[in-house]
């Protein structure tokens, strides 16, 4: 074996391109006669010969070599690292499959190469949080979607947060984000306000299977993040809150009072009262009303045990006049089908402490 390799090494200096290609195939075939049976000296010879020849040959030949060695657990390590750092057409099979690439090898690639390399690495089954952090930071949205759809890839809490923030601006990421099993449950519920109906149903289904203690831990994780992202309180918040607290002390905060606030155009008072009776934070309520998000409003009203007629009253008052009657029946049916238990579980993700000092601190 060693003698044959030495003969091949001598031929490696052959100037003919065609002969070098033939030589590369001979060495490769020789390696695969017993891919796991070579001693350290033989492996060093294989690595030296294959690496030297590969570096001198055309892209198509290097790609062929990568295809042969891409998933081999016994391939020469130096050759594998060299192929992984080659152009994407060559690197692809190695980046996607080679078990010999270390975290350091993958970090080098994702830090220095372009989007095509990043996407290939994103498909691996052994993507660590260190590697995925770099991919999320450097990758475009197509690359990010590829990573999110790889359920085996490990993502840090911070990487998930960045992904959610990017999904706010790009609906193409919504499905991959919602369907990712490792998304922290509080971040998954942030997606509720962005996504279409069929994805909202998936979020609600996930909520139904989460242990209550996990819900509470998720609430703690998300409270300040949500408050900081949603922005400042309106100018009349303090006055509205004082008014609602005074009414509450008299036992005068009732569902019908909320409807009265809406009819009178007292939006901030309505939202403060809705937050109190619906057990949600002010910012979540404001987002629901400003976006006329009746799916989410139905969740709040059902969890608060408001009757169907009151929910429909809110619907008519929040919607544009031309939409109100047309949509009232549709949302009335939705409200009837929605269970209180499901609504209550979902609300637990939206709640945050409502004290002004707490919000300001965030």
Beta strands, then each sheet from edge to edge (+ up, - down):
end
